[in-house]
Amino acid sequence: MQSREFTFDHPSGIRISRNLRESDVTGLDGVTRRDMGTGYVWYAIPCSESDSTKILISLRFHSGILDSLSLAVSDADLGSSWSDWSEDKERTRAKRTEDWLADNGYATGSYPWGEIWVGYDPKGASGGGGIKYNSEQDMAGQPA
């Protein structure tokens, strides 16, 4: 697997990458905004389909700059409400999310540009993954 920096061309017309700015997302149709009151703002963007896999993505901005995102496969057999929930389904969601990332050339792990992670969170009762971009300041000290 490559350690290339995560990017994803969302069907809404945005390219999700470290270069994405909050202002690029605010006008998109179907976006839900959550201001955490701490300088962090989350945007849930409409579900997208990639290679017939439905992907849910939420973007986290700090001071207008994308610093991380969460993502999860949203296959119908995994359910869409708490009445459909089970730990097994969420663990399956995490595994399918990891498979989707791998199929697109992104292995979990830490890289000079940031981190890709996948797992089941028992406290949040959910499975999925995420991307955390290192700040430009963090990257300045990394070897090329």
C-alpha positions as CSV (number, residue, x, y, z in Angstrom):
1,M,0.0,0.0,0.0
2,Q,1.0,3.5,-0.7
3,S,1.4,6.2,2.0
4,R,0.1,8.8,-0.3
5,E,-1.9,11.6,1.3
6,F,-5.7,10.9,1.4
7,T,-7.8,12.6,-1.2
8,F,-11.3,11.8,-2.4
9,D,-13.4,13.3,-5.2
10,H,-16.9,13.6,-3.7
11,P,-19.8,13.6,-6.2
12,S,-20.9,17.0,-4.8
13,G,-17.9,18.5,-6.7
14,I,-15.4,18.9,-3.9
15,R,-12.1,17.3,-3.6
16,I,-11.6,16.2,0.0
17,S,-7.9,16.8,0.8
18,R,-5.9,18.9,3.3
19,N,-6.4,21.8,0.8
20,L,-10.2,21.8,1.3
21,R,-11.4,24.9,3.1
22,E,-14.5,25.4,5.2
23,S,-15.7,28.0,2.7
24,D,-15.7,25.3,0.0
25,V,-18.2,23.2,1.9
26,T,-20.6,25.8,3.4
27,G,-22.7,26.2,0.2
28,L,-23.1,22.5,-0.7
29,D,-26.6,21.1,-0.8
30,G,-27.5,18.7,2.0
31,V,-24.7,19.6,4.3
32,T,-25.3,19.6,8.1
33,R,-23.1,22.0,10.2
34,R,-22.3,21.5,13.9
35,D,-20.2,24.2,15.5
36,M,-18.6,22.8,18.6
37,G,-18.0,26.2,20.1
38,T,-14.3,25.4,20.5
39,G,-13.0,26.6,17.1
40,Y,-13.9,23.2,15.6
41,V,-16.8,22.9,13.1
42,W,-18.1,19.6,11.7
43,Y,-19.9,19.2,8.4
44,A,-21.8,16.0,7.5
45,I,-21.8,15.9,3.7
46,P,-24.3,13.9,1.7
47,C,-23.7,10.2,1.4
48,S,-21.6,9.3,-1.7
49,E,-21.2,6.2,-3.7
50,S,-17.8,4.9,-4.7
51,D,-17.4,1.7,-6.7
52,S,-21.0,0.8,-5.6
53,T,-20.2,1.3,-1.9
54,K,-22.1,4.0,0.0
55,I,-19.7,6.2,2.1
56,L,-20.7,8.6,4.9
57,I,-18.2,11.4,5.5
58,S,-18.0,14.1,8.1
59,L,-15.4,16.8,7.8
60,R,-13.8,18.6,10.8
61,F,-12.4,22.1,10.3
62,H,-10.4,24.2,12.7
63,S,-10.0,27.9,11.9
64,G,-11.4,27.1,8.4
65,I,-8.8,24.4,7.6
66,L,-9.7,20.7,7.2
67,D,-7.8,18.8,9.9
68,S,-9.6,15.5,10.0
69,L,-12.6,13.6,8.7
70,S,-14.5,10.5,9.8
71,L,-15.9,8.0,7.3
72,A,-17.9,4.8,7.3
73,V,-19.4,2.4,4.8
74,S,-23.2,2.7,4.8
75,D,-24.3,-0.6,3.3
76,A,-28.1,-1.3,3.7
77,D,-27.5,-4.6,5.5
78,L,-25.6,-2.7,8.3
79,G,-28.8,-0.8,9.2
80,S,-29.5,2.9,9.4
81,S,-31.1,3.4,12.9
82,W,-30.6,2.4,16.5
83,S,-33.4,-0.2,16.0
84,D,-31.0,-1.9,13.5
85,W,-27.9,-1.6,15.7
86,S,-25.7,-4.5,16.8
87,E,-22.1,-4.6,17.8
88,D,-21.4,-7.3,15.1
89,K,-22.8,-5.0,12.4
90,E,-20.6,-2.1,13.6
91,R,-17.6,-4.3,13.7
92,T,-18.5,-5.4,10.1
93,R,-18.9,-1.7,9.2
94,A,-15.3,-1.0,10.5
95,K,-13.9,-3.9,8.5
96,R,-15.7,-2.9,5.3
97,T,-14.5,0.7,5.8
98,E,-10.9,-0.6,6.1
99,D,-11.5,-2.8,3.0
100,W,-12.8,0.3,1.0
101,L,-9.8,2.3,2.1
102,A,-7.4,-0.5,1.1
103,D,-9.2,-1.0,-2.3
104,N,-8.6,2.7,-2.9
105,G,-4.9,2.5,-2.0
106,Y,-5.0,3.7,1.6
107,A,-3.6,1.4,4.3
108,T,-4.2,2.2,8.0
109,G,-1.2,3.6,9.8
110,S,0.8,6.7,10.6
111,Y,2.5,8.7,7.8
112,P,4.5,11.9,7.6
113,W,1.4,13.7,6.4
114,G,-1.0,12.3,9.0
115,E,-2.9,9.1,10.0
116,I,-5.5,6.7,8.7
117,W,-7.4,4.7,11.3
118,V,-10.3,2.2,11.4
119,G,-12.0,0.5,14.3
120,Y,-15.0,-0.1,16.5
121,D,-15.6,2.4,19.3
122,P,-17.5,0.7,22.1
123,K,-18.1,4.0,23.9
124,G,-19.7,5.5,20.8
125,A,-21.2,2.1,19.7
126,S,-20.0,2.7,16.2
127,G,-17.6,1.4,13.6
128,G,-15.8,3.3,10.9
129,G,-12.6,5.1,10.3
130,G,-10.9,8.5,9.9
131,I,-8.2,10.6,8.5
132,K,-6.2,13.0,10.6
133,Y,-4.0,15.5,8.8
134,N,-0.8,16.7,10.5
135,S,-0.6,20.5,10.6
136,E,1.9,22.2,8.3
137,Q,3.9,23.0,11.5
138,D,4.0,19.3,12.4
139,M,5.1,18.4,8.9
140,A,7.9,20.9,8.9
141,G,9.9,18.7,11.2
142,Q,9.4,15.5,9.2
143,P,12.1,14.1,7.0
144,A,11.3,14.1,3.2
